[in-house]
Every structure is written in structure tokens, then in C-alpha cells.
Amino acid sequence: MAHDWIDLQVRAHAEFGRRLEAVTDWNAPTPDTEWDVATLVKHVIAEQQWVPYLLKGMTIQDAALELRAIKSDDLPGEWERYSQEATDAWAAAPMESTVMLSYDTVTTEDYLKEQVSDVTIHTWDLARAVGADEKLDDALVEAAWSIFEPQKETLAATGLFADPVLVDANAPLQARLLAITGRDGR
């Protein structure tokens, strides 16, 4: 199934923003056991900060010089700002160009797919942490599954994900997606 990744990026950001509105305790634990809610949100914001610079062809080193400190006292405002800047950059980016990431040079489209999938998973993390709606948009789940499932054997080895959680092969797709990224969505 072909996905409209630009539309999915907008959806993923809207979904994350909706869960962000439910935050009442920035120190609450998250499924990312080493992070509290504030750290999780800062991570997702920081990932968005890079997007406009990397899409302009900057190196990681040059882009790092452009990044600003995230204002911890206004994380919803920071999300709104950097989400919009990233969204605008994606809308203008030629998908066939390449982007230099810390681990490789990839197509802009592959970077977009990675970003959409990352925000989707972290939306669930945030929802779980703050007691918000954990049901993810079906199109986002299907798209993230198309990215993560082919890598399921190596995800934990990257150090970015915990070991997969065992779930029934007939479990809903969202539960299977979360499971291969080391999350127990039950």
C-alpha cells in the first residue's frame, strides 16, 4: 500500500500535539524507562529542530550550530513552533534529494518515513504516560509498521528500542507495532 508520507507527517504531529495537551505532570514516568514526560517531549521537539537544516543539505555538525536550547518552561509552545517549522520544511522538500544523518546519507523520503514512525511511536509513549487516548491513527500505525516490521530482527540491536515484547500473531496491528519496538501496548 502506498502512503502519502507528507499527509502522515501532518497527522503524526497533530496526534502528538493532542496528547501533549493532556500533560499535567511533566515528571511522570514513560514507557521509555529512562525518560520522564518532559524528557520524552524534549526528545521529540529536538528531532523536529533538525529537520529544516538537514533538508537544506546541512551536515549534522553545521546544523548542530544552528539549534537553539529548548525552553523547558514552555514545552507546548516549543512543540508548536518546531512542529510547524518541520512541517513547512517537509512540504517544500524534494523527496528524491538526500539527507546526511548521523548514521548514513538517506533519501529525503526515507528520512520522512523515519520521522513519521518515530513521532507515531512516541505519541503512544506520551499517551500511556499521561493517561490519554492510546489508540493511534490507523494510517499511522500501518505506515510505521511498513517501516519497522522489515527491521524487526535488528531493532533491539540498534540500542534505540527495548527487546521485542511477545504478542499473539493475531493481535491488533497497533499491539504488534508497539511490541516490535519493545512496548507492551496491552
HELIX and SHEET records of a PDB file:
HELIX    1   1 TRP A    5  LEU A   20  1                                  16    
HELIX    2   2 VAL A   37  LEU A   55  1                                  19    
HELIX    3   3 ILE A   60  GLU A   66  1                                   7    
HELIX    4   4 SER A   72  ASP A   74  5                                   3    
HELIX    5   5 LEU A   75  ALA A   92  1                                  18    
HELIX    6   6 THR A  108  VAL A  130  1                                  23    
HELIX    7   7 ASP A  138  PHE A  148  1                                  11    
HELIX    8   8 GLU A  149  GLN A  151  5                                   3    
HELIX    9   9 ALA A  156  THR A  158  5                                   3    
HELIX   10  10 LEU A  173  ILE A  180  1                                   8    
SHEET    1   A 2 THR A  98  MET A 100  0                                        
SHEET    2   A 2 THR A 105  THR A 107 -1                                        
END                                                                             
